[in-house]
Amino acid sequence: MTQQLAFIAIGGNSLIRSKALMSVEDQHRAIRETIHHVADLIALGYQVVISHGNGPQVGFILLRSEVARRETGLHPVPLVSVVADTQGAIGYQIQQALGNALTDRQLAGQCVTVVTQVVVDRADPGFAHPAKPVGEFYTPDQAATIRRDFPHWHLAPDAGRGFRRLVPSPRPLAVVETPAIRTLLANGYHVVAAGGGGIPVVQTEAGLEGVDAVVDKDLTASLLAREVGAELLIVSTAVEQVALHYGGPHEAGIGTMTVAEAETYMAAGHFAPGSMLPKIQAAVAFLKAGGREVIITAPAHIRDAVVAGKGTHVIP
């Protein structure tokens, strides 16, 4: 069976299911469930590259760092290092879960995690206007306390679900480790890469240097999928289908849409910034660069989306 290459961008709902299930152990259980559906795809003959979100995990680590600094004087952890920390920790859980799933199904293959840097432009306007939500949702009372204790944080309402911290989010330009990832794929490995959108770095006279920011994971997934030659990009999210008029009385699911239709819907404001909009932008960029298809759906529907048309399919 000839393997096809699929790039799967796992959303945050695959890591943190609810406010009652936020521990490391809860996260590991959620990942094992999601990876079960990824293994379904491998059983169909696909080789996979997996990326993942890290918003809540970044928020947890930053808050711990702030508390430790305030209470003990311990040095704070830079945001860029936090992104790297989450790549290692979440990547470990994904590669272990996938390895166990392949063994259980008697499927060949091994999964490895690549700590991944992504080049950004220091002049990107994202640095001047923090807009990327990270961390948990806060009530108005909690937000008031955080503003008092952490005045340098930027907090804003997020889709009616509470307040979240906003950080700079520059656009990804290139993935530094793409050659290494291509080599691993050529040797039959499944790869976890570009976790949390990648570790943002800028080019300086002395070489690459990390910067405090969070790159949108879906935009980096689209970029890396193109760089490694994937034909199929699967964007895992909390809903089975993309919808027009989402959450309203006239909500209508979309089974298939073209790039032109997607651009029309974006211009009409159908997709929420920081939620569905970057997923659609990532899909359009991937297809315009030669990708064959993008599927947007919940993890449980991945197999049925590939073999039976479930989810939302975006095509050129």
Order of alpha helices (4+ residues) and beta strands (2+ residues): beta-alpha-beta-alpha-alpha-beta-beta-beta-alpha-beta-beta-beta-alpha-beta-beta-beta-alpha-beta-beta-beta-beta-alpha-alpha-beta-alpha-beta
